[in-house]
Amino acid sequence: MRISRYLPLLLILVAGSGCSALIYEIVWYQMLQLAIGATSASLGILLAIFMGGLCIGSIGLSRLTFAGHPLRIYAALELSIGVCGILVLFGIPAVGRLYVTGAEHGLPGMLLRAITSAVCLLPPTILMGASLPAIVRWIESTPWGVSWWGLLYGANTIGAVSGCLLAGFFLLRWFNAATATYFAAGINFVVSAVSFGLAAANPVQCTGQAPAPARSRHAGQWTIYITIALSGACALGAEVIWTRLMAMTMLGTVYVFSIILAVFLAGLAIGSAAGSLLSRVAPARLALGWCQMLIATGIAWTAYVIGEVLPYLPTLLETGPWRTLEADLARCVLAILPATILWGASFPLALAAVARPGEDPGRLVGGVYAANTFGAILGALGVSLVLVPWIGSQQSQRVLLTLSALSAMLMLAPLLRESRSKILAARLAASMVMLAVLGWNIPSVPPALIAYGRQLPVLGRNSTIAYATEGRNSSVAIAIRSGGVVEIGVNGHVEASTQPYDMRLQRIVAHLPALLHPHPQSVLGIGFGAGVSAGAFTRYGSIRRITVCEIEPVIPAAATRYFARQDYDVMHDPRTRIVYDDARHYVLTSRETFDIVASDPLDVFVKGTAGLYSKEYFEAVKRHLSPGGMFTLYVPLYESDLRTVQSELATFFEVFPDGTIWGNTINGEGYDTVFMGQAGPLRINLDDVQERLKRPDYAPVVESLGGIGISAAIELFSTYAGQRPDLAVWLRRAEITNDRDLRLQYLAGWGVNSHAADDIYRQILNHRSFPENLFTGSRHQMQTLRSVMSGKTGNDAIR
């Protein structure tokens, strides 16, 4: 019975399957990262488990022969995926809690993270990997049928593009992980129902062809599997590098990552369709070989565009979010689409090259899919965990280009031996020479890009890059601007500097809680940065233990080399211990308590950082505070908008209802803030603090405060900007950020181009009244503070 009339419907079904799979992947990654951390090692484990499940499913089902209709098997798989998706939604928090209870560091910790991820991800991903081999068993292994296998793969990838965009721009932006999961499961259930119905309407198992027994693979076929595995390794390895570099060029918001992934998948889908059509008219092995050769040129093209073109294009800092995202999309298409189209074409060409009439379609497709996926796992892990930290992205891209050229020779050299064609030999020789030239000229990452990202054309003019390196989790650069200002940039964004306003903010994060705590002895610093906040704690003789949690190991050494005077060489202070881990993961798994927790993380618009601003994270911090302990959090107003700041404040006040806000200005205009919270109401005795600053043992503290222009306690406390009762009306519609939605990363990513820092700060001050419940002291001190606060702001509300 002919099934050609149903093939368009099959394309729709596998597209729906791909859509749901990408939604699940994004949701599961987001949820699991909150439990096991967002370091490269943790992300590598997640990737290996997810893709390993696909590999197991594709190779496992392809070796099983079922008596039922292929579409019934496919329908059962989709139904099971939907059920598993819902179970995983509820299972991840439970498994995550078990993981946190027994979490360890080092190798045992890595093994526990792998087990946690495997328990959650392997069952559904094995089912996902089995779905394509199952459905292709309805299509015979003729040249026409093999072409349709590739088209089904392309349709599945097109569905993945839609799932990526749906999750990144709609389901998780406006709703939460639960809604996204139910939406994806609904797609699985619809696909399953339609497949069951189609199987009932067509009771014949397949097109009259029974799966043939497996045949031994000759040497030529194994080279095809090796070639497609190398293609997968280069594709995922390049995606790791290019995502990292382009995120610096475009700013690493959740929307930028969604765009990069969507364009990458779209290229694979377009290429798969083109390769499927090409396989009907061209010798498959020859086409597959030349495709790998062209991929090598595509790697060189993308490296050139990312390194020499994109960093110097005009930025759109004054435009709205949609215009910015349109420009980001155009950048991604220009840079990565050519290579991804060629990688997409490789899969159907490999299918056509390995297929033989009469063989089991499921076994053929499953084998090629498993080889491609296994290679992708090795490529992604090898590049992210080994190559980039070891030899950098420039050399890593040269390695990928070389591997693509070798995979091309695996296909073309045997054909050359068989044909003895001088034309083919000349073309191969010319191609290898051209690739050698292209590989030699692959550009390095502009050091100024690491420092300034999308603002390189503006900020890079008057600065010199003194140091730049690519670490396992982040890229770091030290820039020296005209006038001697030193800046540390991480992944394309300046995180700290010796500018007076930056120094003031970094030290206030430390001095506020250290001065107000009666006897601080232990400190936890979140994020090393320039080390200035952690260094300020060394000025207090009572402090015996300073623990700093930093995700990127290269940062403390680089910062100490250039900021040792400003951070009092805190890295080498005997009281200091640096823990290299994701801050959230450390807080959740550590059993220590601290008198002070001072948090200076990456800006909240950076994908993944919102986990350090959620209600559940703040509650975890609160549990790690000793009795009387205090928590300070740096919150920028620049590159942010009103909804973002309101959400940050409202979430903070949910956990720390007696918290306070402290401002940091530039020439009187709002720039950034410090939130401070504690377990109960705060009372600040102005006279006591001032008397303490007169003591000899506080001389280092006075010197440190003097370095940021603060000569008396009144000047420090005059930065007070408000507390919860003042802002209750202003925050009544603010959105609370929870782990289940991480709403803040979508708000912050959307408002990153705003220039509303001073306006937001003025709105906060307009609701402020003088805090009689907060400050106490002599009449003279109270009147002076009231006068200074009124004078600094011109705010008549201080009364």
C-alpha positions, 0 to 999 in steps of 0.5 A: 500500500502506498503511503506517500500521501501521508508523508506530509502528515508525518512531517507535521507529527515529527515537527511536533515531537521536535518542538516538545523535545526542545521545550522540555530540554530548556525547562529541564536544564533551567530546573536542574541547574538550580540544584546541581549548579551552573558551572561548566562541569555541571552543564557538561554533565547535563548535556552528556546525560541528555544527549546520551539518552538520545543516543541510547534510545536511537541505537537501542530501539533500532536493534529491536524488532516489534511486531506492531505497526510502526506508527503504533510504536511511535504513538506509544513512545510519544505518549510515554514522553508526555507522561515522563515530561510531567513526572520529571516536572515534579521529580526534579525538585524532589530529586534536587532536594535529595541531592542537596542533602547529600551533596559533596565536592570533588569527584564524589560530588561530580558523580552525585550530580551525574546520578541526579541528572541521569535519574531525571533525564534518561527515561524521557530522553531514551524515549525521544531518541527512539522516536525517529527510528520507530517512525521511519520503519513505515518508509522503505529503504529505497532512494526515494524512501531514504530521502524522506528519512532526511526530510523527517529529520529536518522537520523534527529540527524545524519543530525544535526551532519553534520549541526553542522560540516558544520557550524562550520568548513566550512560555517561560517569559510569560508563564513558568516551567509548569505551563511550558511542560504541560504545553509540551506534553499536550503536543506529545499527546496530540501527536500520539493520538493522530499517530494511533488514528493513522495506524488504525486507518492503515493496518498494513505494517509498512509498505510491504517490506519486512525489516531485514536482518542486520548485515555486517558492516564493511569498511566503507560503511564504518567510515561513514559512521566515523564521518558523521560522528566527527561531523556531530563533534565539530557541530556541537563543539563549534556551537559551544565556542560560538555561543560563548563568543557571540554572547559577549558580542550581543550580551548574554541575556536569555533572549540572545541564547534563544536566538543563537540556538534557534538559528543553529537549529534552523540551519540544521533543518534547512541543510537537512532538507537540502541534503535529502533532495541532493541525495536523490540526484548525487552520489551520496559518499561524494556529496558527504565528503565535499560537504565536510570540506565545505564545513571546514570553510564554514568554520573559518567563515564564522570565526572570521565574522565573529572575530573581525566583523561583529565586534566592530558593528555599530551597537543599538544601545538607544533602541527598543528590545525588538530592534535590538533582537532583530539586529542580534538575529541578523548577526547570528544568521550572518555568522553561523547559518552557512556552517550549520546548513552544511552540518544539517545536510550531512545527516541525510547524505550519511543515511543515503551513503549507508543505506542498502535496499532491503535493510531495516530502516530503523536500524539504519537511521538509529545507527547514523543518529546514534553515531552523530549524537555520540560525536556531538557529546564528545565534541561539546564536552571536549571543547567546553571542558578541555580545549577552550580552557587549555588552548583557547577558542582560536586554537579550538576552532583550528582543531575543529576545522582540521577534524572536518577536513580529516572527515572529508578525506575519510570519504573522498580518499577511497573514492580517489583510489577507486576512480584514480581521477586526476581532476578529483586529486587536483581538487582535493589538493587545492582544497587542503591548501585552501583550508590550511590557509584559512586555518592559519588565518583564523582570528583570535578573540579580540581581548577588548571584546572580552572586556567590553562586549557590544560596547567595544566600538565606544569603550575600546577607543581609550583603553589598553588591554593589559591581560585577557584569558579564557577560563572554563566558565568565563572569559576575563580581561583587564583594561586600563583606561586613559587616566589610569582607571583599571577595569575587569571585564567578564564575558563582555561586560565590565564588572568592577573598576577603580572608578570612584563610584565603583569603589564606593559601591564595592566597599559599601557592600562590605562596610555596611554590614561589618559596621552594624554587626556587633561582632562579625567573625565569619563572612561569605562573599558571593563573587570575587570580582575585583576583590574589593568587597572581600578585601574591605572585610580584612580591615576588621580585626574581629573577622576570623574567616573570609570565604569567597565563592567564585565560579571562574578560577582565573578571576581571583588571580587576574584581579589580584594582579591588578587590584591588590592595592584596592582589595588589600591583597585579600586573595593572599590574606590568611583568613581567606578561603576561595571556593570555586563553585556556582554560588547558588550551589554552594549556598544550598549544599554548604552546612556553614553559617556566617555572620555576614553574607555579601553578594556581588554577582554578575548583573541579573540580565546575564542568563542564569544569574536570576537564580541568585535573586529568587525567593528560594535563594534568599531563603537559603541565604537567610538560613546560613546567617548566624543569629544577628547575621546580615546580608547585603546584595549589590543591585544595579539600576543602570542597564535595567528598567522599572519592572526589573528593579521592582521585582528584585525589591519585592522578592527581597522584601518577601524574605527580608521584610525588615530590609533596607535600600542604600543608594550609590550615585554619580554626581547625585544621579542614581546609578546602583544600590545595595539591599541589606537584610537581616532576620529581625528589625534593624536599629542603628545607633549613630553615636555608637558607630561614630565612637567605634570609628574613633577607636585605634583598632578601627583605623584600617576601617576609617582609612578604607572608608576615607578612600571612597570619600566617607569620613564619618558615619553620618556620610555612610548612613546618608545613602539610606534610600528606603524600606518596605513600608515606604514602598508598599504602594510602589511595589504592589504590582511587582512580580515575585521571582521564584525558582519555578519561573525565574521571571527576573531573567526575562524582565531584566533581559528585556529592559537591558537597554533602558536608561532609567537609572536616575528615574528609578532612583528618584521614584524610590526616594520620592516614597522615602520618609525619614526612618525614625524606627531605624536610626537612633542617637543623640539629637545632634546626630539625628538632626545632622543625618536628617539635614545631610539626607535632605541636602543630598537629595533635595527631597522635601519628604525627609521630615 
